[in-house]
């Protein structure tokens, strides 16, 4: 895991309470979950930029043989 940083943030109380209800965790884990979610969104955005630029072929019959 990366080096940890201690931060202080001010957030709307209701937003935090709702987020904690969703995660079922405390403040720290809820904030970490939100940051991981943001990182995932960024990865999806980067992947979408590649749409139509990456070419790859799939041999359907070969894949079916692998399943057997």
N, C-alpha and C positions, 0 to 999 in steps of 0.2 A: 504494500500500500504506500501511497505517497506520503510525504512529510505533512504533518498536521499543522494547521494554523488556528489560533484562537481568534474569534471575531465577536464583535458586538453589533447586533442589528436591531432596528426597531421595525416591528411588523404590526399590522392591525390585529388586535387580539382575536377577533372573530375568525379571521383567516387562519391563524395559528391553531385555534381550537378545532376548527373543522378539519384541518390537515392532520392534526393529532388523532382525531376520531377516525379518520380514514386509515392512518398507518397503525393505530393502536400502540404507538410508541411515545416516548418523551420528546422534548423539544429538539435535542441534539440529533436523535435518529430521524426525526421528521424532516429537519433541515437537510440532513445528509441524503435522505430519500429524494427530496425535491431536487437537489443538485445532481444526483444520478439521473433522474428523469430528464433534466435539462440536457445533460450530456448525451442521453439517448436520442433526444429530439435533434440535437445537432448532428449526430451520426446519420440519422434518417435524412436530414436535409442534404448532407454531403452525398449520400448514396443517390438521392433523387437527381442531383446535378449530373450524375453519370448516365442517366436514363438515355438510351439510344446511342451511347458512345462506346459501350462495351459489347463486343460480339463474342458469342460462344455458342458452340453447337452441342446438341444433345442427341445421342443415339438412343432413341426410345427402346429399341429391341435389346441393346446392351444393358440398359437400366433394368428392364424386366428380367433378364437373366440373372442379374445380381440379387433380385428379390427372391428368387427360387432357392 
